[in-house]
Amino acid sequence: MVKTATPNQPPKSRSRSQIVWQQFLKHPLAIWGLRILALLYTIAIFAGFFSVYNPNFYETFPPTNNHPPSKVHWRDPETGSLSRPFVYSTRRTLDELTFQPKYIEDTTQKYFVRFFVRTPEQPYTILRVIRTDVRLLGVEKPGRLFLMGTDNFGRDLWSRIVYGSQVSLTIGILASMVSFILGLILGGVAGYYSGRPSTLSVPLARFAEYSGKQGSTKTSIFALASVVFWLAVIVGIAVLVVQFWSVSKGLTLTDLIIAALGAWSIYGIVRGHILQPIRFDLDDIIMRSVEIQSAIPGLFLLITLSAIIPQDARIQFLGTTVNFGDPLVKFYTIVFLLGFIGWGGLARIVRGTVLSVREQDYTVAAQSLGASDWRIISQHILPATSTYIIISLSLAIPGAILGESGLSFLGLGIREPYVSWGLLLQAAQEGGFASFVDRPWVLAPGFFIVVAVVAWNFLGDGLRDAFDPRKRQ
């Protein structure tokens, strides 16, 4: 049977995700950014395995503070041929010119580097679930292996960098998620309810009308609560004025000014809030808040919010005492602060998208069919913002990493016994100019910050180009 030639078949249609992925693969820098991030987050997840020691482990004797990176030898000194990697033991002396510790190799004692070593005296857990003591690298005791040297306490810097990646990389994702939730909800509400003002209070003159409606129990309760609230505000202002007069000495110009401000406030409430209803637009409130937040420099606002929280403050929450001086509580506080200062830009973009989608035919059709506001927002409007949200998240994470590093560098972020890259840089800068001249290895955490931020920016650029139809190749 002879097969007849078939005409050229049209190419198969591809889904949106397939198109985005194919376009993403054409961005080499984004691919390298993804690979670097995969490596960094793998090291962070299995920090105990990739570290040589626990992050806070050090020995008082022999002292190892400010020890340079261990030199790994690959050739046998006697034959000159390749051999198993090994390190020599070191002997600590004092430099006569700089008075800095100096370590000299003792070539009579060498210790071979071993893989998959067990350290029963320093166990660790993976994801708080798997408990083990196997590490990738190590040497036999009393040998010591410092891949990136030690800090001023003699703690292995490589191990502290690896464990610090858990905080620095995780805090970027968590803070971005907080910004994502706040920006998405507030931006969506601002855009969807724009131009639809709500009533906050019920005029006192119409209280009887509202409370007398049959079958409107909620309306009656709202009217009563509104009147009681604003009357309480009036009483509070009057009490404050009287209290100020009671502590002042005689009648002064300040007393007259306070009395005039109190009388003006009471008059304004009576005329504008009780005799007339209070109506406000959610869009105006949210967008004005974004503008106020945008007017304040982000780092300054972050430092201010972090500094005003008392370190010894304790509050009761759900029957549990929350101590703001606890390092774990400080971690979550930094996550919230970083997320709080970063939601404004996302909310502004989401609002603009929602304003345009709200007028589309399918949205109007859903409204005419009686769909609830929540269903319209969740099923029709928010999915239209998915592209921007994905790109915004990938570009917001490096900003959060830099924010945490800046706070920790200034002493307002993560604290011991936890460790982060910013905290390691703070310890490095305490050494002053000697950190650049005598022990430059303590600046290694800055390299990891730069690599992580650049990798996230590469990934964000690739996602932006892949989702943008105008830049597809």
ABEGO torsion letter per residue (X at the ends): XBBBBBBBBBBBBBBAAAAAAAAAAABAAAAAAAAAAAAAAAAAAAAAAABABBAABBBAOBBABGBBBBBBBABBAAAGBBBBBBBBBBBBBBBAAAGBBBBBBBAABBBBBBBGBBBAABBBBBGGABBBABBABEBBOABBBBAAEBBAAGBBAAAAAAAAAAAAAAAAAAAAAAAAAAAAAAAAAAAAABGBBBBABBBAAAAAAAAABBGBAAAAAAAAAAAAAAAAAAAAAAAAAAAAAAABBEBBAAAAAAAAAAAAAAAAAAAAAAABBBBBBAAAAAAAAAAAAAABBAAAAAAAAAAABBAABBBBBGGBBBBAABAAAAAAAAAAAAAAAAAAAAAAAAAAAAAAAAABAAAAAAAAAGBBAAAAAAAAAAAAAAAAAAAAAAAAAAAAAAAAAAAAAAGABBBOABBBAAAAAAAAAAAEAAAAAABAAAAAAAAAAAAAAAAAAAAAAAAAAAABAAABX
